[in-house]
């Protein structure tokens, strides 16, 4: 069912209940032991649910109902967080640990944004604590990075004006959209190792050993390619991610994350 296309006009509470029912159904699959096939089905259902929320939000924006638009923004973030967590479990069972880490971080970001979007999602702080506990239980500790940038100017994502000339606050919701700053001509100034990063996707991915590149999460070793070698000295050579451009990764559709594997393609054959 599509909220925007239904012939029956739904009340605000009926729409909210409809979205909450979809969330409750998906939450039953937030366990590592659940069937990957069933979890994948839920991911596809959540894709459709997010689409319905976006339609409902657009109607609220057209009606200039900012509180309702921000409420639906909170639903988008919450559903996106659950969707990302489901994909994390599937990816872990596929032995795709780095992609699973990115989905965990996306889920944490979605929960944080839901709390920013509307006061009705303040209870999501409990879910954030659970996701942080999952981080400690499922993944080894990471070495995080933070990059400092220089820019010729900052632009507000809400009004398009220089941030020095507008009153919008970064991270606050405005008519169904979170305010962000856009950097003009950014250039890296420095990269530092930190304990509490702004973005947990920015980290040391692997380091050089005698045998090859050792992954910090999976501990797998990738052999050196032609021209690569290991130099034994006091320095440590690492591969890193110090910048991630996707601000709302929890909104990424299932098909762009869960690329079909050889085994799944075999299942689909008659």
N, C-alpha and C positions, 0 to 999 in steps of 0.2 A: 504493500500500500504506500502511496505517496501522499504526504500531508498536503502538498500544494494542489494535487489533482483530484483529491477525494470529492465526491459530489456532496457529501454531508459536511456542513460547516462545523468544525470542531472548536470547542472552547479552549481557552488557554490551558486549563487543567487537563483536559483530554489529550492535548498535544504533548504536554509534559509527561503524562502517564504513559503515552505511547512510546516516547523515547526512553523512559525509565524501564519499560518492559523489555526493550531491545537490549539495554545495558545489562539488566538482570540475567537475561538468557545467556549472554556472552560470558558473564562472570563465572558461570558454572564450569567453564572450560579453562580457567586460569590456573591450571595445574600441569606440571611437567608430564605426569603420567597419563593425561588425557590423550585420546587418539589424535594423531597429527591430521588425519583426514577430516575428522570432525572439527578440529580447531581451524583448519583451512576453510571449511564451510562457514564457520562463524565469521572469519575474516571477510569473506565475500558479503555476508549479510551486513556487516558493519560498514563496508564500503557503501552499500545502498542506504543505510541509516544515516550516514554522514551527508550523503546527497540530499536526503529528505530534510535534515536539519538546515543545510545551506539554503534550501528553498524556503523553509519557514523563516529563516533569518532575513532573507531578502524581502519577504512580505512585511516583516516588522520594520525594516529599514524604509520601505516605500511608505508605510504608515507613520513614519517618524516616531516610532515607539522605541526609544533608546534602551529602556530597561529590558524589554522583551528581546531586542536584538542582542544585547549583551548576555542575556540568559541563554539564548541559542548558541552564542559564541562559546559559552561555558560547556554546553553539551557537545559541540564540535571537538573541543579540547579533551573532554572526558572520554568520549567514544574513541577518539584517536589514540589516547593513552592505552585503553584496553586493547585496541587493535594492535598496537605496537607490542604490548606484552604477549599477546597470543603468538605473534610472529616470532618473538624471541624464543619461546618454547619450541616452536617448530624448527627454527634454525639451529638451536642447540642439539636437537635430536638428529639433525642432518650433519652435525659436526662442522658447522659454519659459525665458529665461536666469535669471530670479529664482527660479523654482521649481526649476530645475536646481541653483542654488547651495544651496538648502535641502536638497536630496537629498545633495549632496556633504557638507555639514556633518553631516547625519544619519548618513552612512556613517562619518565620522570619529568621531562619538559612539558608534556601535555597536562599532567596533573598540576604543575605549578601555574601554567597559563590558565587553567580552569579556575583556580583560586583567584587569580588576578581579574578574570573576566566578569565574575558576578558573585555577590555575597552568598548566593544559594549553594555555592560549591566550596564553602569554607571547610566542610567536613572532609574534603579530599586530602587534608593534611595527614590524616590517618593512612590513606592509601600511599602517600608519598613516603611515609615512614616504612611501610611494608616493602615498597620498591627498593628503598635503600638497604633494607635487610636482605632482600633477594640479591642485591649487588654483592654484599659481603659473603653470602652463602654460595652463590653460583659461580663467581668469578674471582680470580686472584687479584690482589691489590695492584693498582695501576700507577704508572709514573705520569703525572699530568703536566701539561704545558699551558702557558698563557703568553699570547703574543701582544706586544704593544704596537700601535699603529699611529702614524702621522697622517693627517688629512687636510685638504684645502678647505673643507667645510662640512657641516652636518645639515641634513635635510630631514624635516619631519615627514613621516609616512602618512600622516592624517591630512595635513593641509598643503604639503609640498613646499612650505616656507622654510627658510633657514631657522634652525632651532633657537637662535638668539632672538627671533622676531615672532615667535608663537608661544602660546600658553599651554600647549599640550605636554603631558608628562610621559616619559618613556615607561612602557609597561602597563599603562592605564588603558582601560577600554573606552572606546568612543564609537557609538553607533555600530556595534558588532565587530569592531576591529581593534586590535591592540596596537598602541602607538610604538613605533620603532624609529630609530635614527638611521638614515642612509648616509654613508660616507662618500665624499667626493674625492676621487683620485687617491685612494688609500695606499700607503706603502709601509712595509714592515720596518719598525724601528728596533725591536729587540724581541727575543723569545726567552722566557724564563721557566724554570721548573717550579711548580707550586703544589701545595697540598690541597687547596680548595679552588678548583678552576671555575671560570665562568661557564665553560663548556667541557663536559667530560669526554666529548669525542676527540678533544685535542690531547694527545698522549703519545708516549713512546710505543710504537707498534712492534718493533723487533730490534734485535741487536746482533752484531756479528760475533760468531764463534769460529773455532777452527773448522768445523764441519760446514758452516753456512749461516744463513740468517735464522735466528731462533725467535719464534713468535712468543710474545710475552703472555698471551692468554692460553693458547693451545699447547705451547712448548714444542710444537713441531719445528723441524729444521728444514729450510728450503736451501738446496744446494746452490752454490755460487754459479752465476752465469759466466760466459766467456768474458775475460778481462777483469773479473772481480777476484779479490783475494783477501786473506786475513793477515793483518800485520800485528804481531805480538809486541805491544808496548804499553805504556801507562794510559793511553787514551781508549775510550770506548766509542765505537762507531754504531750509531743507531738509525733506524728509519722512524720517522715521526709524522704525525698530523698536527699542525699548529694552527690551522684555520679550517673551519667548516662553514660553508656559505648558506646552507639550507636552514632557515630560521624555524620552520615549522615541520620538522621531519615526521611527526606523528600524523600528518595529513597525507602522507605518501600512500597511494593505492596498493592493494595486495600484490597485484601483478608486477609491480616495479621492484618489489622486495623479494618475494618468493618465486624466484625463477624456477621453472620446472626442472627437476632432476631427471637423470636417465631412468631411474626406477619408477618415478611417477609417470613418465611418458609411456613406459611399458604397461603400466596398469590401465592406461586409457585405451590401449589397443584392443579391438574386439577379439 
